[in-house]
């Protein structure tokens, strides 16, 4: 089983979302999408109520940068 994820794990969450949603259109992804997809991750174990725009934006940024820098 994967290590538990929490809201401080923005990079690890971004990588998990990248694997689950490999062809995401970043122009159409909302912070609400990121929130829903994050709390649905099997290894996510934090309180969903602790999410905020800053955390969700950090996940988005990490995910975008990882996808942008991926040679695939």
C-alpha positions in Angstrom: 0.0 0.0 0.0 1.2 3.5 -0.8 2.2 5.9 2.0 -0.7 7.9 3.4 -1.3 11.2 1.7 -2.4 14.4 3.4 -2.8 18.0 2.4 0.9 18.6 3.0 1.8 16.0 0.4 1.0 18.3 -2.6 3.8 16.8 -4.8 2.9 13.2 -4.1 -0.8 14.0 -4.7 0.1 15.6 -8.0 2.0 12.5 -9.1 -0.9 10.3 -8.1 -3.4 12.5 -10.0 -1.0 12.5 -13.0 -1.1 8.7 -13.1 -4.8 8.5 -12.8 -5.6 11.3 -15.2 -2.7 11.2 -17.7 -4.5 13.2 -20.5 -6.0 16.0 -18.4 -6.7 19.3 -20.1 -5.2 21.8 -17.6 -7.3 24.6 -19.1 -10.5 22.7 -18.0 -9.4 21.5 -14.6 -10.9 23.4 -11.7 -9.8 23.4 -8.1 -13.0 21.6 -7.4 -11.9 18.8 -9.7 -8.6 18.6 -7.9 -10.3 18.5 -4.5 -12.7 15.7 -5.5 -10.0 13.7 -7.2 -7.7 14.1 -4.2 -10.1 13.0 -1.5 -11.0 10.0 -3.7 -7.4 8.8 -3.8 -7.2 5.4 -2.0 -4.2 6.5 0.1 -5.6 10.0 1.0 -6.1 10.1 4.8 -6.5 13.7 5.8 -9.6 15.7 6.8 -11.3 16.9 3.5 -12.5 20.1 5.4 -8.8 21.3 5.7 -8.5 21.9 2.0 -8.1 25.5 0.8 -7.4 27.2 -2.5 -3.7 27.6 -1.6 -3.3 23.8 -1.2 -5.3 23.0 -4.2 -3.4 25.5 -6.3 -0.1 24.0 -5.1 -1.3 20.5 -6.2 -2.3 22.0 -9.6 1.1 23.7 -10.0 3.0 20.6 -9.1 0.9 18.4 -11.4 1.2 20.9 -14.3 5.0 21.2 -13.9 5.5 17.4 -13.7 3.4 17.0 -16.9 5.2 19.8 -18.7 8.6 18.4 -17.9 7.6 14.8 -18.7 9.4 13.6 -21.8 6.5 11.2 -22.8 
